[in-house]
Amino acid sequence: MLEVALKLLKELTTRSYKAYIVGGFVRDYILGIESNDIDITTNATPKEIKEIFEDSCLPNEDYGSVTVVLKGIRFEITTFRKEIAYIGNRKPVEIKYIDDLEEDLLRRDFVINTLCMDENGDILDLLHGREDLEKRVLRTVGNATDRFNEDCLRILRAIRFATILDFSLDSEIIEAIPKTKHLLKSLSYYRKKEELDKIFTSSNCKKGVQFLLNFGLEKELEIPNLSKLLETDTISLIGIWSILGASSKYPFSKSEQRLIQDVHAVMNSNNYDPMVLYSYGLYVNSVAGEIKGLELKNITEAYNNLVIKSRREIQIEASTIMKLLKKKPGRYLKDIYDDIEREILYHRLNNTEHDISAYIVQKYH
């Protein structure tokens, strides 16, 4: 991927434009972290970029970004710019294209994200990002309060980077977050969830949770049960959201909503119980088990030992039941299936057509 990106840079520099890989990829490259997200910055305008690369599109011309596909890989190329004004503490509403790399870097969020790489693979460090990487500290580019007022998403990004990279926050950021955290209430729930998901799925999750708690962000983020995450060992993302008691405004998919509801439903149940395992499945019971500190191997063993795992495995057809009882189709069939399902799961009835038929005739005829 890097080889393709360097080729893209050369396509620009051979035409006398300046072009660099910038940001997270370069930061991770220096830290020895694998990354597949490469952003490129250049003094070429979007129109000029489109003239060079046939397979390109402008997702948002107002922000000076062009998406280019080269060798099947998507790159976002952004023109050097200066952001003049922001709206809603989130997005720039006025930008100006410029020809100065350093001035472009000065409008970015964190110093460690200002590192650049040229077409030869050489690192450019105009704002001393390497020093921060060595000290393992996160600093904003310029005044932290100003950066967070411009774009409040940077508050969560600061915590996310410090969590994932296991960095500390510098004193300016620590002072600025309490002053600006109220702005998070206006941030979209999609963006909040996106950043929180990355924090919660980090192997360093508890450090991120502690940051969020230290700054008292559970109220602004509407996740009132945040402190409960410190009481658990590593659990799945669905388990975490099941604990948090998050606002319903968060954009959970229908599948996520169903899983969270099911986890809540089995939290006060015996997760080794055959009927609970059968009704809600291994995953939901395992997530609940993680939260409760149960041995997951025991839950898995109990699930694997179920006599049946779905109603389709019951060894009698509805038509056979109707013949046995000399009845037409009706609600009674569901009641009978519910009954024999439970009897089979608790080993009180063998799952054979002969035994089930005898049971039905004795009980329902």
N, C-alpha and C positions, 0 to 999 in steps of 0.2 A: 504493500500500500504506500509506504514512504517513497519507494522508487517511482511509482506513478505520480505521486504528488510533486516530487522534484522535477519530473519531466514537465508537469504542468507549469511549474514556476519558470522553467527554461523557455517554454512557449511564449511566456509574457516578457521575460527579460531579453530575449533575442530580438524583440520588437521595441527595445529601449524603455520598457516599463519597469518599475520597481515591483517586486513581488516576494512575499515571505509566507511561510507557514507560521501561524501565530496561535498563542494561547495554550489550551489544555494539552494538545498533542505534544508540544515541545516540552512543557512542564513534565508530563509523564515520561517522555523519552529520557530526560535527564535523570529522573527518579528510577528508571528501569521498570516502569509500569507499562504493560501493553495497552495500546489505545487504538481504536478504529475510527475515531472522529477527528478529521483534519479540517481546520478552517484556514483559509488563505486570505491575506490582505494585499492590496495592490493600489497603485495610483491610477490604474486604468479605470475608466468610467464603465458603468454597466453596458452602455452602448458599444464601447470599444471591446469589452470582453466578449459580447455576443458576436461581434464581427470576426473574432479570432476563433471561437469555439462554436461549431455548428450545433452540437448537441448541448444546448444551454437554454435556460428559461429564467425569467425574472419573477420569483415568488413575491417580492415586495420591492418595487423599484424605489419607493420613497426612502427606504433604508439603505439603498445602494448595494444590495446583495444580488448575486446571480448564482444559480445552481448549475454546475457543469458536470456532465458525466463523461469520464475518460476511462477507457479500459473497463467499463462496467462499474466503476466506482464513482459515487456522488461526492462532489466537493462544493462547499459554499464559499464563494469568492466575494469579499466585501471591499468596496472602494474606501481608501483612506478618507476619514470624514471627521468633522467636528460637530458635536450635537449641541445645538443652540438652545433648545427649550424642550422640557418634558411636560407630559400631561398625566394627571392621575397618579403621580408618584410611580410611574411605571414605564411609559413609552416616550421616546423622543418624537416631538411633533415637527421639529424643524432641524434639518441637517445641512451641512455645507461640505462639499467635496474639497479635499485639500491635497497637497503634494508632499506632505511631511509625515514620515513614519512616526517620529517621536510624538508629534502632536496628536496623531491618531491613537497612540498607546495611552496617552494621558486621559482619554475619556473612558478607558476600560475599568473593570471593577477592582481586581486585586493584582498586586505587583507580580505574583507568581504566574499570572495569566498574561503577562506582557512579553514574555520571552518569545523570540522569533528564530526561524531557521531560514537561511537563504538557499538558493538553488544548488549550492555546493555541499549542503548539509552542515554548514558552519552556523554556530549559535550567535545571535545578536542579543545583548542584554543591556538595553539602554537605560532601564530603570532599576537595575540591581536586583533582579528577581532571583538570581542564583544565590545571593546572600541570604535571602529569606528561605530558600529551599534548604540551605545548609543549617540555618538556625531553626528550621521547622516551625516557622511562624507565619501567620496570615496577616497581611496589611492591605488596606485599601490604597488605590492610587489617589493620592490627595486626601482631603479631609473626609473622614469616615461618615460623619453626620450628613455632609453634602451628598456623598455617594448614595447613602440609604434614602435620603429625601428624594433624590432623582429617581431611584428605582428600588422600591422596598423589597423586591424579590432578592436583592443582594443580601438581605439579612439572613434569609434561609440558605442562600448559597454559601455564605460565610461559614455557617454551622455545618453545612454538608461537606465542604472542603476540609474543614478542621477535623471532622469526624472520619471521613474516608482516608485522608492522608495522615491522620493522627498528629495534626499540628496544633499549636496553641494559637489563640487569638491575641492580637496585640492590644495594648491598653486603649488605643483610640476606638477600636471596634467595641471593646467591652463597655466603654463609656457611651458610645453612640447608640447601641441597640436599645437600651431602656428609653432613650429620648425619641426613638423613631418607631418602636414596635407597634404603636397604635395604627400605623399605616397598613399593617398586615391585614386588618379587617377589610380593606378595600381590594386586596389582592384576590384574583380569581381562585376558586376552590380547585380548579384543574392544576394551576401552578403550585398551589400549596401542597396538594397531594403528590405531585410529581417530585418535588424536593423531599417531602417527608418519606416517600417510598424509598428513595435513594439512601436516606439516613437510616431508616429502619432495616434495610436489607444489607447494610454494611456489617462486616465482621466486628466493627468497632461501635456497634449500635448504642451501647449503653453510655458511651462518651457523648454521643449526639443527644441522647435523651437527657443527660445531665446538663448539657448546655441549654437545651430548651427549658428545662426546669429552673436553672439558675437565673435565666432572664425572664422567667414567669410568662412564657409564651403560650401556655396551655389555654389561657382565656382568649387571646387574640386568634389562636388557631382552632378554637372550639374543640379541643380534645381533653376533656376534663379529667380523664382517668390516666393521664400520662405517667404519673408517679408510680402506678402499678407495674409499669414495664421494668422497673428496677428490681421488682420482687421475683422476676422470672428469669430462667435461663434462656438461651437462644431459642426463639420460636419463629414460626412461619409468618409471613406478612399478613395473611388472613387472620392468624391468631392475634397479631398485634392490633389490627384494626378492630377485632372483636372485643378486645380489652378497652380500647380508647374511649368508647362512648362518643364517637365523633358526630358532628353535625350531619344531618341527612342531606345537606347541601353539597357534600363532597361527591364527586362524580364516580360513584361505584358502578361497575357494570352490573347487569342483571344477575350474572353468575356470582359475582362478588357479594352482592346483596343477599342472595339465597344462602351462600356459604356462611356468611356472618350470622344470619338469622338461625341457621341450623346449629352453628356452634353454640349460640346462646341457648338454644333449645335443649342441648345435651349437657350443658355445664353442671346442672344439678342432678344428672343421671349417673348410673353406674356404667362407665364406658367399656366394661368387660361384659356387660349383660348381652346375651344373644339377640334379644329383640331390639335393643338400642343400636347395636352394631349393624343388624340387618336393615333397620329402618333408615339409618342415617349414613351408613357406609364407613369404610375404614378411614378415609381422609378426615372427615368432620370429627370423628371420635379421636383420631390422633392429634388433631389441633387442640381439641378440648383437653386431651390428656397432657399435651405439652404445657398448657396454661396451668393445669392442676399439679404438674410435676409427677405424673404417672410414668411408669416404665412403658415406653412405646413398643418394645418387643413383646410385652405381654398383651397389649391391645392387638397387635398384629397377629399374634398366635391365636388369640381368642377368635378373631375374625376368620382366620384361615380354617379354624375348626368348626365353623358354622356348617350345619347339615345342608342348608340351602342358602343361596345368596340373592335369589330373586324369585318372584312368584312363578316365573316360567319353569322353574325346576321342580315344582310340585307335580308329582306323578299321577295326576288325574285331570281329565278334560272336563270342561263345563258341560259338554253334551252328555258325558257319562253320569255326572251328578243329576242332571235333569231326568235321565232314564231311570236312575235308581229311585228317585223321589216321584217320578211320573208327574213332573211339573214343567210348565213353560218358563222361558227366561224371566228373571225378575231380580229385584234387589237382594233377595235371599241368597243369591249366589255369592255376592261380595261378602256377606256375613259369614257364610260357610268357609269361604277361602281365608278370611281373617282368622277364623277359629282354627282350621287345620294348619295354617301357617304357624301360628303360635305353638300348637301342640308338637309340631315337627321340630321347631327350633329348640324347644325345651326337652326334646328327646322323650316325649310322652307318646309319640306316634311315629311309627316307621314310615318313611317316605316311599311306600310302594302302593300301587293301585289297589292291590288286594286289601291291605290293612286300612287304607284311607276309605275305601268303599264300605268296609265293615263298620268303621267308625261312624260314617255318615248315616248309614241305614239304622244303626242302633240309636243315634242321637236325634236324627231329624225325620225319620219316617213316621 
